[in-house]
Amino acid sequence: MFENHYSYVHRSPNHVNRGLLLQIAHLGRRHRNFVHRHGLTGHGYRAGEEGSKGISQAMMAERYVLPAQLIAGTASHTPHSGSLGCFARVSARRTCATLFRQAPFA
């Protein structure tokens, strides 16, 4: 699971001025709790530094995706994995959550 979209939100005047940092911090905690609860590999923020451990689409290509696999994700960059010979599809978050709950490893 990737937590790279809000790595620099604290630098965004739009987010800061609208008071959204607490909500984004809460979202991050829920993300990390989900990863922990289900024993997943989390790619979150770097401890004590700015930034995240990587960008989701690049890390998928470098570490996870293999030809002939089915890749389902909620990020708009999910189809990027299709260039590696797999079927990659963007799905709604609810659809991915349902698939995850029904998967044998869940």
C-alpha positions as CSV (number, residue, x, y, z in Angstrom):
1,M,0.0,0.0,0.0
2,F,1.3,3.4,-0.9
3,E,1.1,6.6,1.0
4,N,2.9,8.9,-1.3
5,H,0.3,11.4,-2.4
6,Y,0.5,13.7,0.7
7,S,4.2,13.7,1.3
8,Y,4.5,17.4,0.8
9,V,1.0,18.6,1.7
10,H,2.5,20.7,4.6
11,R,4.0,22.9,1.9
12,S,0.7,23.5,0.1
13,P,-0.7,26.9,1.0
14,N,-4.1,25.7,-0.2
15,H,-4.1,22.8,2.2
16,V,-2.6,24.7,5.1
17,N,-4.9,27.8,4.7
18,R,-8.0,25.6,4.5
19,G,-7.0,23.8,7.7
20,L,-6.8,20.3,6.1
21,L,-3.6,19.1,7.6
22,L,-5.3,17.4,10.6
23,Q,-7.7,15.6,8.3
24,I,-4.9,14.4,6.1
25,A,-2.9,13.2,9.2
26,H,-6.0,11.2,10.2
27,L,-6.2,9.7,6.8
28,G,-2.6,8.7,7.0
29,R,-3.1,7.0,10.4
30,R,-6.1,5.1,9.1
31,H,-4.0,4.0,6.1
32,R,-1.1,2.7,8.3
33,N,-3.6,1.0,10.7
34,F,-5.1,-0.9,7.7
35,V,-1.7,-1.9,6.5
36,H,-0.8,-3.2,9.9
37,R,-4.1,-4.9,10.6
38,H,-3.9,-6.9,7.4
39,G,-0.2,-7.6,7.4
40,L,0.5,-5.7,4.2
41,T,3.7,-4.1,3.1
42,G,3.3,-0.3,3.5
43,H,5.3,2.2,1.6
44,G,4.7,5.4,3.6
45,Y,6.6,8.4,4.6
46,R,10.3,8.4,5.4
47,A,10.9,8.5,9.2
48,G,12.2,11.9,10.3
49,E,12.5,13.2,6.8
50,E,10.4,14.7,4.1
51,G,9.0,12.6,1.3
52,S,7.8,9.1,1.0
53,K,9.6,5.8,0.4
54,G,8.7,5.9,-3.3
55,I,6.2,6.8,-6.0
56,S,3.5,4.1,-6.3
57,Q,3.6,3.6,-10.1
58,A,7.4,3.4,-10.2
59,M,7.6,1.0,-7.2
60,M,5.0,-1.2,-8.7
61,A,7.0,-1.5,-11.9
62,E,10.3,-2.0,-10.1
63,R,9.2,-4.4,-7.4
64,Y,5.9,-6.1,-7.9
65,V,4.4,-6.4,-11.4
66,L,5.1,-9.4,-13.6
67,P,3.8,-10.3,-17.0
68,A,0.4,-12.0,-17.2
69,Q,-0.7,-10.7,-13.7
70,L,-3.9,-8.9,-13.0
71,I,-3.2,-5.5,-11.3
72,A,-6.2,-3.7,-9.7
73,G,-5.6,-0.4,-8.0
74,T,-7.4,2.9,-7.1
75,A,-4.7,5.3,-8.4
76,S,-5.0,6.9,-11.8
77,H,-1.5,5.6,-12.6
78,T,-2.5,1.9,-12.2
79,P,-2.7,1.3,-16.0
80,H,1.1,2.2,-16.1
81,S,1.7,-1.4,-15.0
82,G,0.1,-2.6,-18.2
83,S,3.2,-1.7,-20.1
84,L,4.9,-4.6,-18.4
85,G,2.7,-7.2,-20.0
86,C,0.0,-7.5,-17.4
87,F,-3.7,-6.5,-17.3
88,A,-3.9,-3.3,-15.2
89,R,-7.1,-1.7,-14.3
90,V,-8.3,1.3,-12.2
91,S,-11.1,0.3,-9.9
92,A,-13.3,2.2,-7.5
93,R,-12.0,2.1,-3.9
94,R,-15.2,0.3,-2.8
95,T,-14.6,-2.4,-5.5
96,C,-11.0,-2.9,-4.4
97,A,-12.0,-3.1,-0.7
98,T,-14.6,-5.7,-1.6
99,L,-12.1,-7.8,-3.6
100,F,-9.6,-7.5,-0.8
101,R,-12.1,-8.7,1.8
102,Q,-13.0,-11.7,-0.4
103,A,-9.4,-12.7,-1.3
104,P,-8.1,-15.9,0.3
105,F,-5.1,-14.0,1.9
106,A,-7.3,-11.4,3.6
